[in-house]
Amino acid sequence: MDLVIRDARVIDGTGGASYRADVGVHEGRIATIHREGEAGAGPRPTGARTVEAHGLALAPGFIDMHAHSDLALLRDPDHSAKAAQGVTLEVIGQDGLSYAPVDDRTLAQVRQAITGWNGDGSDIDFDWRTVGEYLDRLDRQGIAVNAAYLIPQGTVRMYAVGWDDRPATPAEVDRMKQLVAEGMEQGAVGMSSGLTYTPGMYAADAELTELCKVVAQFNGYYCPHHRSYGAGALQAYEEMVDLTRTANCPLHLAHATMNFGVNKGKAPDLLALLDSALANGADITLDTYPYTPGSTTLVAMLPSWASEGGPDSIFARLQDDATAEKIRHHMEVIGADGCHGVPIEWDRIEISGVSNPDLTPFVGKTVAESAAQRGEEPWVTARRILIDDKLGSTILQHVGHEDNVQAIMQHPVHTGGSDGILQGLKPHPRAYGTFPQYLGRYVRELGVLTLEECVAHLTGRPAARLRLADRGTVREGYRADLVLFDPETVAAGSTFDAPRTLPTGIPHVLIDGKFVMEDGRRTDVLAGRSVRRTP
């Protein structure tokens, strides 16, 4: 063996009981599992190197089913934000907006539209245009962890239709179907949508159904951020279930929460809806992060009509006093679709990051707090931030409910996803803490899940959704993507006050048998590669 991990408590990712074993790794794969006391097991394996686990838990590498590391993987070779958590695979291209497929116009627009998620990309050489070229770039450069890609439906619509709020023509639908098919052929694992983000939210169900049919032809899945997590959330979930049933396409619900006051205590209603669909043969999974606040961009809170035409049009509307007043009324009185149909509560909107350093004093405060300090109405403050930051501000939304979070994470089709935005001075701690938070708080401290159940949620289940033939389980012949952690001490270090603090209790992380974390420190190994859909 190249490596033997001696006397580990193996939690294999299936949800079954753990067991003690020596695990041998050779040429990047799990070559042998020598179970303690098993009849006929033969001699214990030996190797060029031995790590004494002393009963620490050995699990498959964690799979982050919802990540926003599309540029971070290229920008930051260290990427300890995820590697230190035990994450060995991220699924990117989320929420319908990412950087392939594009042409020059679309690339410029999407870079501006999601500056708050990924920065403006001024430090990145965008030498790709297609999905395949982007994945090739990841492989050529080398990345910290593995990455799978979802085709972003909003970017596809931006490319084929533009930023107009109208039905796509038949020719435009055909062009979008072609772009999706090409992306799937080049290795994407499915398609995402952000249906509270423009321009993807301008697509009607019939248009989305046609694109999902293409995804299904390639054995991919549809991953929507659906039309509302607030007012009408249950109907929005039902819409996605019906749409994918019509398209005969597997469904994975992104950050499947029930937020805002209107949904307090309503997780059982969502789970009943899903159970009914599953009983009728639907193929559904979901992901969540183990925190109550959400996070996105400030510009995403605007009503969709205010974003029609793209970033330049948004600026023009914000700078016109009469139009800005209409935007304010829609957000504060009616409830904008960008804010999930709920009138915005400025005391729950905290600025977490800005692109313009002059706006740093606003970070870490709610819009209401900053407005009070300035002696002005909250919309005046929010409008100033939007304009002066060129739409690049990120926010925390304090709108979740702990009882909903706990109920949903216990469902049999649940998986873990950080939804981690790595930009900003004070990003959401989920970016650096989701996986140890599950293991430390929700397993050890609260007992919401058993350790074996939780590991299955973070490994075997997401691997099954991604149709990975050799990942997600500790099994002979599988890739040696492994994490060694201490169930008694594992904990998220990140907090809302110190969101970039790394976790504790995760000493070793391996990808393809190579140490990316060793004795709690990041190595210089770039073992990650693109994980592409296989025929």
VEXZABA-944761 format. One line per 3 residues: their letters; for each residue x, y, z of C-alpha. Coordinates in steps of 0.5 Angstrom, whole numbers. Layout:
! VEXZABA-944761
a	X/Y/Z; ... .
***
This chain:
! VEXZABA-944761
mdl	0/0/0; 2/7/-1; -2/9/5 .
vir	-5/5/11; -10/9/16; -9/4/22 .
dar	-15/3/27; -20/8/24; -28/8/26 .
vid	-30/7/19; -37/11/18; -38/8/10 .
gtg	-43/13/8; -48/8/7; -52/10/14 .
gas	-50/3/16; -47/2/23; -39/4/24 .
yra	-34/-1/25; -26/-1/26; -22/-3/21 .
dvg	-15/-1/17; -16/2/11; -10/1/5 .
vhe	-10/6/0; -6/5/-7; -5/9/-13 .
gri	-11/14/-11; -16/8/-9; -18/4/-3 .
ati	-15/-2/-4; -16/-6/2; -21/-5/8 .
hre	-18/-10/14; -24/-10/19; -22/-12/26 .
gea	-24/-19/28; -27/-21/21; -26/-28/20 .
gag	-21/-30/14; -19/-23/14; -11/-25/14 .
prp	-5/-20/16; -6/-13/17; -4/-9/11 .
tga	3/-5/11; 5/1/7; 10/6/5 .
rtv	6/11/10; 2/9/16; -3/14/20 .
eah	-5/12/27; -12/14/27; -13/11/34 .
gla	-21/11/33; -22/17/30; -28/17/25 .
lap	-26/16/17; -31/18/12; -32/19/5 .
gfi	-30/26/3; -36/31/4; -40/33/-2 .
dmh	-42/40/-2; -48/40/-6; -49/48/-7 .
ahs	-43/52/-7; -41/59/-10; -33/57/-11 .
dla	-34/58/-19; -28/63/-19; -25/62/-12 .
llr	-22/55/-14; -18/59/-20; -17/65/-15 .
dpd	-15/61/-9; -11/55/-10; -11/54/-2 .
hsa	-18/54/-1; -18/52/6; -25/55/7 .
kaa	-27/48/4; -21/43/4; -21/45/12 .
qgv	-28/42/13; -27/36/9; -30/38/3 .
tle	-27/34/-3; -32/36/-8; -36/42/-10 .
vig	-42/43/-14; -42/50/-17; -46/53/-23 .
qdg	-51/54/-18; -57/59/-18; -58/60/-25 .
lsy	-52/64/-26; -45/63/-27; -39/64/-33 .
apv	-41/58/-38; -43/58/-43; -42/65/-45 .
ddr	-40/70/-51; -37/76/-50; -43/80/-48 .
tla	-46/75/-44; -39/74/-40; -39/82/-38 .
qvr	-46/82/-36; -46/76/-32; -39/78/-28 .
qai	-43/85/-26; -49/81/-24; -46/76/-19 .
tgw	-40/81/-17; -43/80/-10; -42/72/-10 .
ngd	-35/72/-14; -32/79/-14; -32/82/-21 .
gsd	-27/77/-24; -21/83/-25; -16/78/-23 .
idf	-18/72/-27; -16/71/-34; -23/69/-37 .
dwr	-20/64/-43; -26/60/-44; -33/61/-47 .
tvg	-36/54/-46; -37/49/-41; -32/44/-43 .
eyl	-27/50/-44; -28/52/-37; -28/45/-34 .
drl	-21/44/-38; -19/51/-35; -20/48/-28 .
drq	-16/41/-30; -10/45/-33; -9/50/-27 .
gia	-10/45/-22; -15/46/-16; -16/45/-9 .
vna	-22/40/-9; -26/37/-14; -31/40/-18 .
ayl	-38/39/-22; -42/44/-26; -49/45/-27 .
ipq	-51/49/-33; -54/56/-31; -60/57/-34 .
gtv	-60/64/-32; -54/65/-36; -57/61/-42 .
rmy	-63/65/-42; -58/72/-42; -54/69/-48 .
avg	-60/67/-52; -65/72/-50; -62/77/-47 .
wdd	-65/81/-41; -72/82/-43; -78/80/-39 .
rpa	-82/76/-44; -83/69/-47; -78/66/-51 .
tpa	-79/65/-58; -79/58/-61; -72/60/-64 .
evd	-69/62/-58; -72/56/-54; -69/52/-59 .
rmk	-62/56/-58; -63/55/-51; -64/47/-52 .
qlv	-58/47/-56; -53/51/-51; -56/46/-45 .
aeg	-55/40/-49; -48/42/-51; -46/43/-44 .
meq	-49/36/-42; -45/33/-47; -38/37/-45 .
gav	-39/34/-38; -44/38/-34; -48/34/-29 .
gms	-55/38/-29; -58/45/-30; -59/50/-24 .
sgl	-64/56/-24; -65/62/-20; -72/64/-20 .
tyt	-72/70/-16; -66/72/-20; -66/76/-27 .
pgm	-66/74/-32; -67/67/-31; -74/68/-27 .
yaa	-77/71/-33; -77/64/-36; -84/61/-36 .
dae	-85/54/-34; -86/51/-41; -79/54/-43 .
lte	-76/51/-36; -80/44/-38; -77/44/-45 .
lck	-70/45/-42; -71/40/-37; -73/35/-42 .
vva	-66/36/-45; -62/35/-38; -66/29/-37 .
qfn	-64/26/-44; -57/26/-41; -59/23/-34 .
gyy	-57/30/-31; -62/33/-26; -65/40/-25 .
cph	-63/44/-19; -68/50/-18; -67/56/-13 .
hrs	-75/56/-14; -79/62/-15; -80/64/-7 .
yga	-78/62/0; -83/67/3; -90/68/1 .
gal	-93/62/-3; -86/58/-2; -90/51/-1 .
qay	-94/53/-8; -87/55/-11; -84/48/-9 .
eem	-90/44/-12; -89/48/-18; -82/45/-19 .
vdl	-85/38/-17; -90/38/-23; -85/41/-28 .
trt	-80/36/-27; -85/31/-27; -88/33/-34 .
anc	-80/33/-36; -79/26/-33; -73/30/-30 .
plh	-70/28/-23; -70/34/-18; -66/37/-13 .
lah	-68/43/-9; -63/48/-7; -62/50/0 .
atm	-69/48/1; -72/52/7; -78/55/9 .
nfg	-76/62/11; -80/69/13; -85/70/18 .
vnk	-90/67/14; -87/60/14; -85/59/21 .
gka	-87/52/23; -89/50/16; -83/45/15 .
pdl	-88/39/16; -92/42/10; -86/42/5 .
lal	-84/35/8; -91/32/7; -91/35/0 .
lds	-85/31/-2; -87/25/1; -93/25/-3 .
ala	-89/26/-9; -84/21/-7; -89/16/-6 .
nga	-92/17/-13; -85/15/-16; -82/22/-16 .
dit	-74/23/-16; -73/28/-11; -67/30/-7 .
ldt	-65/37/-3; -60/40/0; -60/45/6 .
ypy	-54/49/10; -55/48/18; -56/56/20 .
tpg	-62/60/20; -60/67/16; -59/67/8 .
stt	-54/70/4; -55/73/-3; -54/80/-6 .
lva	-57/87/-4; -59/88/-12; -63/81/-12 .
mlp	-68/84/-7; -71/89/-12; -77/87/-16 .
swa	-76/84/-23; -78/89/-27; -73/94/-24 .
seg	-68/89/-27; -70/88/-34; -65/90/-39 .
gpd	-59/88/-35; -54/92/-30; -54/98/-34 .
sif	-62/99/-34; -62/98/-26; -57/104/-25 .
arl	-61/108/-29; -68/106/-25; -64/107/-19 .
qdd	-61/114/-21; -68/117/-23; -72/119/-17 .
ata	-79/117/-19; -77/110/-21; -73/109/-15 .
eki	-79/111/-11; -83/106/-15; -78/101/-13 .
rhh	-78/103/-6; -86/102/-5; -86/95/-9 .
mev	-80/93/-4; -83/96/3; -91/96/2 .
iga	-92/90/-4; -87/85/-3; -82/85/-9 .
dgc	-81/78/-12; -74/79/-11; -75/79/-4 .
hgv	-80/73/-4; -86/77/-4; -85/79/3 .
pie	-85/86/4; -77/88/6; -75/89/13 .
wdr	-69/93/13; -67/91/20; -66/84/18 .
iei	-62/86/12; -55/86/14; -49/88/9 .
sgv	-44/83/9; -39/85/4; -38/91/-1 .
snp	-34/92/-7; -32/99/-6; -28/100/0 .
dlt	-31/107/2; -37/103/4; -34/99/9 .
pfv	-37/102/15; -44/99/13; -41/92/13 .
gkt	-44/88/19; -49/93/21; -57/92/18 .
vae	-59/97/13; -64/100/19; -58/101/24 .
saa	-54/105/18; -60/109/16; -61/111/24 .
qrg	-54/113/25; -55/117/18; -61/120/20 .
eep	-65/118/14; -70/113/11; -67/106/10 .
wvt	-69/106/3; -64/112/2; -59/108/5 .
arr	-60/102/1; -60/106/-5; -54/109/-4 .
ili	-50/103/-3; -53/100/-9; -51/105/-13 .
ddk	-44/107/-10; -42/99/-10; -44/98/-17 .
lgs	-49/93/-15; -43/89/-12; -46/89/-4 .
til	-47/82/-1; -52/81/5; -55/77/10 .
qhv	-62/76/11; -64/74/18; -71/71/16 .
ghe	-70/63/18; -73/59/23; -69/53/27 .
dnv	-75/49/28; -75/49/20; -68/48/19 .
qai	-68/42/24; -74/38/21; -72/39/14 .
mqh	-65/36/15; -68/30/18; -71/28/12 .
pvh	-69/21/8; -67/25/1; -63/31/5 .
tgg	-56/33/3; -51/38/5; -50/44/2 .
sdg	-46/50/4; -49/56/-1; -42/59/1 .
ilq	-41/66/-1; -34/67/0; -34/75/-2 .
glk	-34/80/3; -31/82/10; -36/79/14 .
php	-39/73/9; -44/68/12; -40/63/17 .
ray	-44/57/13; -38/58/8; -33/56/12 .
gtf	-37/52/17; -43/48/14; -40/41/15 .
pqy	-37/41/22; -43/45/24; -47/39/22 .
lgr	-42/34/26; -41/38/32; -48/42/33 .
yvr	-53/37/30; -50/31/32; -46/31/38 .
elg	-49/37/42; -57/37/39; -57/29/37 .
vlt	-62/31/31; -58/26/27; -54/20/29 .
lee	-47/20/26; -48/15/21; -54/18/19 .
cva	-51/25/18; -45/22/14; -49/19/9 .
hlt	-53/26/8; -46/29/7; -43/23/2 .
grp	-47/17/0; -53/21/-2; -50/27/-6 .
aar	-46/22/-9; -52/18/-11; -55/24/-14 .
lrl	-49/26/-18; -49/19/-21; -42/18/-18 .
adr	-39/11/-19; -33/11/-15; -34/16/-10 .
gtv	-38/17/-4; -37/11/0; -31/8/4 .
reg	-31/1/-1; -25/-3/-4; -24/0/-11 .
yra	-27/7/-10; -23/13/-10; -19/15/-4 .
dlv	-23/22/-2; -23/21/5; -23/25/11 .
lfd	-21/23/18; -24/27/24; -26/27/31 .
pet	-33/26/33; -32/29/40; -28/35/38 .
vaa	-30/37/31; -34/44/31; -34/50/26 .
gst	-30/55/28; -33/60/24; -38/65/27 .
fda	-42/71/25; -37/75/28; -31/71/26 .
prt	-33/68/19; -27/66/16; -24/62/22 .
lpt	-23/55/20; -26/49/24; -23/44/29 .
gip	-23/37/30; -21/35/22; -14/33/22 .
hvl	-13/30/15; -17/30/9; -15/26/2 .
idg	-17/27/-5; -15/21/-9; -10/19/-4 .
kfv	-6/25/-3; -6/29/3; -10/36/2 .
med	-10/37/10; -5/34/14; -5/35/22 .
grr	-10/40/21; -6/44/16; -7/46/9 .
tdv	-1/42/4; 1/45/-3; -3/39/-6 .
lag	-8/41/-12; -11/34/-12; -18/37/-15 .
rsv	-20/36/-22; -27/37/-25; -32/31/-24 .
rrt	-36/30/-31; -42/27/-32; -40/20/-35 .
p	-45/17/-41 .
***
